[in-house]
């Protein structure tokens, strides 16, 4: 005795096609938005290690320097984006403090030191870190210039950091889509039972 299942297979194909059209964009949207948050956390850690500053200083506040999610996914546009903003940062933004003991040096970030530097405020400007450089001004004073730390965008653009974040993103996105397909489309929970 033979049983033919061609009718059922066509019905299943139609069902899966309808799921793909209706539910898959929502699944991909959720997966992208969760994954971009996880990728941002990893990128923050990598930038903090590369720049030798605490992780909290990497987070962008408002329109300021740092790392933030600049685009989240929605059903009409299934993409997400992380952006590192800002050029070289004055050391005051990285928590600079003058070292005591009459030595011209400034400590910033997680134990970084810039020699021949000091903190000063000119006029009504905010305090900033300056560094003594070789040479004299036209008035005979020593030349100084602003002292800067590494830039967020330049550090984020390094191949090893980008590759680490992209590889993490790809693997995490695959796992998240797989999990959400099981849960949202087929109603299967993590322990293998069905959602009521």
N, C-alpha and C positions, 0 to 999 in steps of 0.2 A: 504494500500500500504506500502511495506517495502523497505527500501534502505539498501544495504550492502556496508560497507566501508572497507572491508578487503583488497582490492587492494591498496587503499590509505594508509592504516596503514602500510603495508609492505614497501611502497615507503618512507613513513616518517621515518620508522625505519632505512632503508638504508641511508637516508639523514643524520639522527642524528649520525649514526655510522661513516659516512665519515667526519662529522664535528669533532667528537671526535678525530679521528685519525689525521686530518690535523690542526685544529685550537686550540684544547685544550692545547697542550704543550705550545704554545705561550701565551695563556691566563694565564696559571699557572705561567709561567716565569715572565710575567709582574707583576702579583699579588705578587709573592714572593719578587721580587726586590723592589717593593714599600713598602711592609709590613716590610721588614728587615730594611729599612731606618727609618720607624716610630718606630719600636721596639728599634732601636739603640738610638733614641731620648729619649724614655721613660727610657731606661737603663742608659743613661747619667744622666738624672734627678735623678733617684733613687741612683746611685752611688755617685753623688755630695752630696745628702742629707745624705747618710750613712757615707761618709768620712768627711763631713762638710768642703767641698771645693767648689769653684766656678765651674760651669758646664764646662767652657772653659778649665779647667785643666784636665778634664776627657778625652778629645779628644786626641787620639794617633797621634803624629806627626811623620811621617816617620816610622822608626822601633822602636820608643820609647815606653815608658810605656803608658798605657791608654786603651781606648775602640775603636775598629774599626770593620768595616765589612771586614771579611777575605775571604768570599766566596759569590759570587753572582750567581744567577741561570742563566742557559742558556738551550736551548732546549734539549741538550744531557744529562744534569745533573740538574734535577729540585730540587735543594736544595740551601739554603742560610745559612750564619753563622755570628754570632757576637762573637768577642773574646775580653776578657779583659786580657791585657798582663802586666806582671811585678809583682815583689815581693814587699817588703816594700820599700817605696820611701823616700830618704833623704828629709828632710823638705825644703831644698833650692828649690827643684822642685815644692813645694807647696806654693811658694811665701813667704818664711820665712823672717822676719825682726826682728832685736833686739829691745827690748823695751828700751826706754830711762829712765833716772833717776837712773843709777847705779845699777839697778836690773838685776840679771842674769836670763833672760827669753827671749823666742823667740815666736813671734806671727806668725801664719801661717794659711793658708786656710781662712775660713770664721769666724774669731774670736777665733780660738783655740790657746791656750798658753801652752808652755812647759817650766816649771820652771827649774832652775839650768842649763840653756842651753845658748850657745853663738855661734856666727858665726866666723869661723876662716879659714885661708888658710895656708896649710902646703906646703912649697916648691913651685913647679910649678903647683900643683893641683888646681882644681876649689874650690871656697869657699864652705864650708859645715857646717852643724849644728852639734855641739857636745854637750854632756850632761855630767855634773859631776856626778860621781858615788862614792859609798863608797869605801874606801881603798886607799892605796898609791902604787906608782910604786916602783921598786927596787932602784930608785934614790931619793925616798922620796917625789915625786910630787903627786898631787891628780890624781886619775885615771879619764880618760874621755873615752867616746865611742860615736859613731855616733848616732844621734837622728833621728828616722825614724817615718814616719806617717804610716797609714794603707796601705796595698797593694791593688792594683786594682783587681787582680785576686781573692784574698781572699774575698774582699767585694762583687764582682760579683757572687761568689760561695755561698753566703748566700741564704738559702731556700726562705725567704720572697721576696728577690729581684728576684731570678730566677722564682719563681711562678708568680709574678706579670707580669714580661716580657713575660713569656710563655702564660699566660691566655690572655694578650693583643694581642699577636701575633696570636693566634688561632682565636679569634673573628674578628680581623681586616682582616685576610686572608680570612675568609668566606665571609665577606662583599665585599672585593675587587674582589674575584673570581666571586661572584654573579653580581657585577656591570660590570665587563669586559665581562662576558658571554652575558649579555643583549646588551652591546655596540658593542663588536667585532664580535660576532657570529650572533646575531639577529638584530643588527643595531638600537637598541632602546636607545634613550638618557635618561638623568636623568628626564626630564620633560615628558617623555612618547611618544615623537614624534620619527619618524623614520629618520635615517641618509640618506641623498640623495645619 
